Amino acid sequence: MLLWSLLVVLAPASAQADGLTLLAPPSVFEGDRIVLTCQEEKNWKIETVTYYKDGKKLLSLEKFSDFSVQSAILSDSGSYYCTATGRRLLWTSKKTSQIVNIKVQGANGCRRDLVIARALGGLFGILALTGGVVLFYHWSHKISGESSATNIP
């Protein structure tokens, strides 16, 4: 059950409508790169693609391409979707994806990767300290000649 929960949390966000899917990252923090991909259904070749944020056109491309934000800031939060004009056999049509809502979280947000790294760092620090104390205890008793086996009353 835990594995399934992790897969659901880490899966990319996507919204499909009319055979067109907009793929987006599941969570975004300030400084992260955002990559949006407008993906077509089988047997439909995209000729032009346009990306939108909050209903305003961001970018129109004659060739299929991703849209990316190199370093996300809070104002990159919004509702994104894409439209594409494509061809299937002899017919040309225009399709629109569903909206994907992206919320850029501030630097004080809780990033799982950083939380895990800090927890593991703390654990390894405690283990190293404990190992150092044990080695020092063993070394100090070895130098003084003390041994629990030889000090029998």
C-alpha positions in Angstrom: 0.0 0.0 0.0 2.9 2.4 0.8 4.5 1.7 -2.5 1.3 2.5 -4.4 0.9 5.8 -2.4 4.5 6.8 -3.3 3.8 6.0 -7.0 0.7 8.2 -6.9 2.5 11.1 -5.2 5.5 11.0 -7.6 3.6 10.5 -10.8 3.6 13.5 -13.1 0.4 15.5 -13.3 -1.5 15.3 -16.6 -4.8 16.3 -18.0 -6.3 14.8 -21.1 -9.1 15.9 -23.3 -10.0 15.4 -26.9 -7.0 13.1 -27.3 -4.5 15.7 -26.2 -2.6 15.4 -22.9 -0.7 18.1 -21.1 2.1 16.6 -18.9 3.4 18.6 -16.0 5.4 18.0 -12.8 3.4 16.9 -9.8 4.9 19.5 -7.5 7.1 22.6 -8.1 9.2 24.6 -5.7 10.9 28.0 -6.3 14.0 27.4 -8.4 12.8 24.2 -10.0 12.6 23.7 -13.7 9.0 23.4 -15.1 8.6 21.3 -18.3 5.2 21.1 -19.9 4.7 18.6 -22.7 1.6 18.6 -25.0 1.2 15.0 -26.1 -1.0 13.7 -28.9 -2.9 10.5 -29.2 -1.7 7.7 -31.5 -2.0 8.3 -35.3 -2.4 12.0 -34.9 0.6 14.2 -35.9 0.9 17.6 -34.3 1.8 20.4 -36.7 1.5 23.4 -34.4 1.2 23.6 -30.6 0.4 26.5 -28.4 0.8 26.7 -24.6 -1.4 28.9 -22.4 -1.3 30.1 -18.8 -4.5 31.5 -17.2 -6.0 31.8 -20.6 -3.2 33.9 -22.1 -1.0 32.6 -24.9 2.6 31.9 -23.8 4.2 30.3 -26.8 3.2 29.1 -30.3 5.4 26.6 -32.2 5.3 25.3 -35.7 7.0 22.1 -34.6 6.2 19.9 -31.7 8.2 21.0 -28.6 8.0 21.3 -24.9 7.5 24.5 -23.0 9.8 25.1 -20.1 10.5 27.6 -17.3 14.1 27.4 -16.3 13.8 28.6 -12.7 10.3 28.7 -11.2 9.1 31.7 -9.2 5.8 32.1 -7.3 4.2 34.0 -10.1 4.6 31.0 -12.4 1.7 29.4 -10.5 -1.4 29.2 -12.6 -3.7 27.1 -14.8 -1.9 25.8 -17.9 -3.3 24.0 -21.0 -2.2 23.5 -24.6 -3.9 23.4 -28.0 -2.6 21.6 -31.0 -3.4 21.5 -34.7 -2.7 18.1 -36.2 -3.4 15.7 -38.9 -4.8 12.2 -39.0 -4.7 10.7 -42.4 -6.3 13.4 -44.6 -8.2 15.4 -41.9 -6.7 18.4 -40.0 -8.2 19.3 -36.6 -7.5 21.4 -33.5 -7.6 19.9 -30.1 -7.3 21.3 -26.5 -6.0 19.6 -23.4 -7.6 19.8 -20.0 -6.2 22.4 -17.6 -3.4 21.5 -15.3 -3.0 23.7 -12.1 0.5 24.3 -11.0 1.3 25.9 -7.7 4.9 27.0 -7.2 5.7 26.5 -3.5 8.0 28.9 -1.7 11.4 28.2 -0.3 9.9 27.5 3.1 7.8 24.7 1.6 8.5 21.1 2.6 10.5 19.3 -0.1 10.5 15.5 0.5 13.9 15.0 -1.0 15.5 17.6 1.3 13.6 16.3 4.4 14.8 12.7 3.6 18.4 13.9 3.0 18.4 15.8 6.3 16.9 12.8 8.2 19.5 10.4 6.7 22.3 12.9 7.4 21.2 13.1 11.1 21.0 9.3 11.3 24.4 8.8 9.9 25.8 11.6 12.2 24.4 9.8 15.2 25.8 6.5 14.1 29.3 8.0 13.4 29.3 9.7 16.8 28.3 6.4 18.5 30.9 4.5 16.6 33.5 7.1 17.6 32.6 6.8 21.3 32.8 3.0 21.2 36.2 3.2 19.5 37.5 5.8 22.0 36.3 3.6 24.9 37.9 0.5 23.5 41.2 2.4 22.7 41.4 4.1 26.1 40.9 0.8 27.9 43.5 -1.0 25.7 46.2 1.6 26.5 45.5 1.5 30.3 45.8 -2.2 30.2 42.3 -2.7 31.6 40.3 -5.6 30.5 37.0 -6.9 31.9 38.4 -10.5 31.6 41.5 -9.8 33.7 39.9 -7.7 36.4 38.2 -10.5 38.2 38.0 -9.9 42.0 
